[in-house]
């Protein structure tokens, strides 16, 4: 067994030499920093050595990721992605919601983890009935998350760290608060009318899979509280409904 013998005070004062500064070694033993520091501290207590203060550890320098360079494979097949739901990530202004500024303040942490690409879940203006996938405006930022300027600052900061940034785009459906839907619903001849699927009966596409079974009894009736087809009073035909 490897041992470190504690010397008596007489031995300490009469044997000032390498045996005092370095712990006793046996074959294959390499003293640890803590063992050496313990002996030196004991010498300092007897006035043989000056008190030695430990040097405070410096915080690690910010690591900047190296760009992904592999001409044989697309960059996204080599990258490490970090998916971020901004609303739940980091709150910079203390309003109870995560925001873009909060995400920007943690980019060094993500870079040090080795992340190559930030993947943003929907951050557009939305009534948030579907975690932001019900988009009300593809060209804006939800007020809880910040502004377009905040987004531009984030993108610049990401690129400064040799990382990339992508954002979810949901072109196949919108919120009923989107201007496209409002115009499509208001006029059957609207150029936006064909952006959506309309039906005079809830039986259309009856074989389509219902995704949210806990809240949707069909692909047409929006809530379990509806006993019949939700009528559209904004159209000439009161039996029209929408599927956003």
C-alpha positions as CSV (number, residue, x, y, z in Angstrom):
1,X,0.0,0.0,0.0
2,X,1.3,3.5,-0.8
3,X,1.6,5.6,2.4
4,X,2.4,9.1,3.4
5,X,3.9,9.2,6.9
6,X,3.1,12.3,9.0
7,X,6.4,13.6,10.5
8,X,6.7,14.8,14.1
9,X,7.5,18.4,14.9
10,X,11.1,17.5,15.8
11,X,11.6,15.7,12.5
12,X,10.2,18.7,10.7
13,X,12.7,21.1,12.2
14,X,15.7,18.9,12.0
15,X,15.2,17.5,8.5
16,X,14.6,20.5,6.3
17,X,15.1,19.0,2.9
18,X,13.4,17.2,0.1
19,X,11.9,14.6,2.5
20,X,10.0,17.5,4.1
21,X,8.8,19.2,1.0
22,X,8.0,16.0,-0.9
23,X,5.9,13.3,0.8
24,X,7.6,9.9,1.4
25,X,7.4,7.8,-1.8
26,X,7.2,4.1,-2.4
27,X,7.6,2.3,-5.6
28,X,5.1,3.6,-8.3
29,X,3.7,6.4,-6.1
30,X,3.3,9.8,-7.5
31,X,2.2,12.5,-4.9
32,X,-0.9,14.4,-5.7
33,X,-1.2,18.2,-5.5
34,X,-3.3,17.9,-2.4
35,X,-0.6,15.7,-0.6
36,X,2.2,18.1,-1.4
37,X,0.1,21.1,-0.4
38,X,-0.8,19.4,2.9
39,X,2.9,18.9,3.8
40,X,3.9,22.5,2.8
41,X,0.9,23.8,4.9
42,X,2.2,21.9,7.9
43,X,5.7,23.3,7.5
44,X,4.2,26.8,7.3
45,X,2.4,26.2,10.6
46,X,5.8,25.7,12.3
47,X,7.3,28.8,10.7
48,X,9.7,26.8,8.5
49,X,8.1,27.8,5.3
50,X,6.1,31.0,4.5
51,X,2.4,30.6,4.2
52,X,1.6,29.7,0.6
53,X,-1.7,30.9,-0.8
54,X,-3.4,28.9,-3.6
55,X,-3.6,30.8,-6.9
56,X,-7.2,31.3,-7.8
57,X,-8.3,29.3,-10.8
58,X,-8.9,31.5,-13.9
59,X,-12.2,31.0,-15.7
60,X,-11.8,29.2,-19.0
61,X,-11.4,31.3,-22.1
62,X,-14.2,31.3,-24.5
63,X,-13.9,28.6,-27.0
64,X,-14.7,29.5,-30.6
65,X,-15.8,26.5,-32.6
66,X,-13.8,25.7,-35.7
67,X,-15.9,25.8,-38.9
68,X,-17.0,22.5,-40.2
69,X,-14.9,21.7,-43.3
70,X,-15.7,18.5,-45.1
71,X,-16.2,18.8,-48.8
72,X,-17.3,15.2,-49.0
73,X,-20.4,15.5,-46.8
74,X,-23.0,18.3,-46.3
75,X,-22.2,20.4,-43.2
76,X,-25.4,19.4,-41.4
77,X,-24.3,15.8,-41.4
78,X,-21.2,16.7,-39.4
79,X,-22.8,19.3,-37.1
80,X,-23.9,19.1,-33.5
81,X,-27.3,20.8,-33.3
82,X,-28.8,22.3,-30.1
83,X,-32.6,22.7,-30.3
84,X,-33.9,25.7,-28.4
85,X,-37.5,26.5,-27.3
86,X,-36.7,30.2,-26.6
87,X,-39.7,30.7,-24.3
88,X,-38.3,28.1,-21.8
89,X,-34.5,28.7,-22.2
90,X,-33.3,31.8,-20.5
91,X,-35.1,35.0,-19.4
92,X,-32.9,38.1,-19.7
93,X,-35.5,40.8,-18.8
94,X,-37.2,39.0,-15.9
95,X,-40.7,39.0,-17.4
96,X,-41.1,35.3,-16.9
97,X,-40.5,34.3,-20.5
98,X,-37.3,33.2,-22.1
99,X,-36.2,35.6,-24.9
100,X,-33.6,36.1,-27.6
101,X,-31.4,38.2,-25.4
102,X,-31.3,35.4,-22.9
103,X,-30.3,33.0,-25.5
104,X,-27.6,35.3,-26.8
105,X,-26.1,35.6,-23.3
106,X,-25.6,31.8,-23.2
107,X,-23.9,31.3,-26.6
108,X,-20.5,30.9,-25.0
109,X,-21.8,28.1,-22.9
110,X,-23.3,26.4,-26.0
111,X,-20.1,27.0,-28.0
112,X,-18.0,25.4,-25.2
113,X,-20.3,22.3,-25.4
114,X,-19.2,21.9,-29.0
115,X,-22.5,23.0,-30.5
116,X,-22.2,23.9,-34.2
117,X,-25.7,25.0,-35.0
118,X,-28.6,26.6,-33.0
119,X,-32.0,25.2,-34.0
120,X,-34.8,27.6,-33.0
121,X,-38.3,26.3,-32.6
122,X,-41.1,28.7,-33.8
123,X,-40.6,32.3,-32.4
124,X,-43.1,34.1,-34.6
125,X,-46.1,36.2,-33.5
126,X,-48.7,33.6,-32.4
127,X,-51.6,33.1,-30.0
128,X,-49.6,30.1,-28.8
129,X,-52.4,27.6,-28.9
130,X,-50.0,25.2,-30.5
131,X,-46.6,26.2,-28.9
132,X,-46.0,28.7,-31.6
133,X,-46.7,26.4,-34.6
134,X,-49.9,28.4,-35.1
135,X,-48.1,31.3,-36.8
136,X,-49.8,34.7,-37.1
137,X,-47.0,36.4,-38.9
138,X,-44.0,34.8,-40.6
139,X,-42.1,38.1,-40.7
140,X,-42.0,39.0,-37.1
141,X,-40.9,37.9,-33.6
142,X,-43.3,37.1,-30.7
143,X,-43.4,40.0,-28.3
144,X,-42.3,37.7,-25.4
145,X,-39.1,36.9,-27.2
146,X,-38.0,40.3,-28.3
147,X,-37.7,42.2,-31.6
148,X,-36.4,41.7,-35.1
149,X,-33.4,43.7,-33.9
150,X,-32.8,41.2,-31.1
151,X,-32.9,38.4,-33.6
152,X,-30.3,40.2,-35.8
153,X,-28.0,40.6,-32.8
154,X,-28.4,36.9,-32.0
155,X,-27.6,35.8,-35.6
156,X,-24.5,38.0,-35.6
157,X,-23.3,36.7,-32.3
158,X,-23.8,33.1,-33.4
159,X,-21.8,33.7,-36.6
160,X,-19.0,35.3,-34.5
161,X,-18.6,32.0,-32.8
162,X,-18.4,30.0,-36.1
163,X,-21.8,28.5,-35.4
164,X,-24.8,28.4,-37.6
165,X,-28.5,29.2,-36.8
166,X,-31.7,27.8,-38.3
167,X,-35.3,28.3,-37.5
168,X,-38.4,26.2,-37.9
169,X,-40.6,27.3,-40.8
170,X,-44.2,26.1,-40.9
171,X,-45.6,26.9,-44.3
172,X,-48.3,24.2,-44.3
173,X,-50.6,25.8,-41.7
174,X,-51.2,29.1,-39.9
175,X,-53.1,30.6,-37.0
176,X,-56.6,31.8,-37.7
177,X,-55.1,35.2,-36.7
178,X,-52.9,35.3,-39.8
179,X,-53.9,37.9,-42.4
180,X,-53.9,35.3,-45.1
181,X,-56.6,33.3,-43.3
182,X,-58.6,36.4,-42.4
183,X,-58.7,37.5,-46.0
184,X,-59.4,34.0,-47.3
185,X,-62.3,33.6,-44.9
186,X,-63.8,37.0,-45.7
187,X,-64.0,36.4,-49.5
188,X,-64.5,33.2,-51.4
189,X,-62.8,34.9,-54.4
190,X,-59.8,36.0,-52.4
191,X,-56.4,35.0,-53.8
192,X,-55.7,33.5,-50.4
193,X,-58.7,31.2,-50.5
194,X,-56.7,28.3,-52.0
195,X,-54.1,28.6,-49.2
196,X,-56.5,26.6,-47.0
197,X,-58.7,23.6,-47.2
198,X,-62.4,24.3,-47.0
199,X,-65.4,22.0,-46.8
200,X,-69.2,22.1,-46.5
201,X,-69.2,18.9,-44.4
202,X,-67.1,17.4,-41.6
203,X,-67.0,14.1,-43.5
204,X,-64.4,15.3,-46.0
205,X,-61.1,13.6,-45.4
206,X,-62.7,11.4,-42.7
207,X,-59.9,8.9,-43.0
208,X,-57.2,11.4,-42.2
209,X,-55.4,10.8,-38.9
210,X,-56.4,13.0,-36.0
211,X,-53.3,14.2,-34.3
212,X,-54.5,15.8,-31.0
213,X,-57.1,13.2,-29.9
214,X,-57.3,14.8,-26.4
215,X,-58.7,18.1,-27.9
216,X,-60.0,17.3,-31.4
217,X,-62.8,14.9,-32.1
218,X,-62.3,15.4,-35.9
219,X,-60.1,17.3,-38.3
220,X,-62.8,20.0,-38.6
221,X,-64.3,20.6,-35.2
222,X,-61.8,22.6,-33.2
223,X,-62.7,21.5,-29.6
224,X,-64.5,18.8,-27.7
225,X,-67.1,21.3,-26.7
226,X,-68.4,21.7,-30.2
227,X,-71.4,19.4,-30.8
228,X,-71.6,20.2,-34.5
229,X,-69.6,21.7,-37.3
230,X,-68.2,25.1,-36.4
231,X,-70.0,27.4,-38.9
232,X,-68.3,30.2,-40.7
233,X,-70.6,33.2,-40.6
234,X,-68.2,35.3,-42.6
235,X,-69.0,33.5,-45.9
236,X,-72.0,33.3,-48.1
237,X,-72.4,29.6,-47.3
238,X,-72.8,29.2,-43.6
239,X,-71.7,25.6,-43.7
240,X,-68.1,26.5,-44.6
241,X,-65.3,25.8,-42.1
242,X,-61.6,25.9,-42.2
243,X,-58.7,23.7,-41.4
244,X,-55.7,25.7,-40.5
